Amino acid sequence: MREQSAHWDQVTAGVVLSRLGMPPDIRFFAPHEQAVATALSDRLVDQNEDSRLPLVAMVDARRAEAQTDG
């Protein structure tokens, strides 16, 4: 994905490349909620240990900052 960044504008490159970094620490979900959310997201998007996207960490970060789409 990084090799394609030369074709993106600065805003797009900034957003995409920031998402490729290390996922933030879990701050919103309790440990048992994180476990359930991880199992659910793994099942929904067919993830495994070798190719896991940090979906739960991304959702957790948005919830911890009270960010919504609306």
Summary of the structure (lengths in Angstrom):
residues: 70
radius of gyration: 14.0
end to end distance: 28.4
largest distance: 41.2
contacts: 133
relative contact order: 0.15
helix: 61%
strand: 0%
